[in-house]
């Protein structure tokens, strides 16, 4: 398991979710900024087959990375919001 602490920043939160999704391990992200935009990124990665648990109360997310070749084709177009 990998542990990542990020400042509560939207840009870094997006990148942390995407990069954690591409690992072959479980990644715990602390300092996760919960916002409409970051939740769109979480939903996009979920549609690509990544299991992500978000704990809003503790500003954390647990990402079960699937590796670069583990992503699946989405069933519908990905909506990234903003």
Secondary structure, 3 states (H helix, E strand, C coil): CEEEECCCCHHHHHHHHHHHHCCCCEEEEECCCCCHHHHHHHHHHHHCCCEEEEEHHHCEEEEECCCHHHCCCCCCCCCCCC
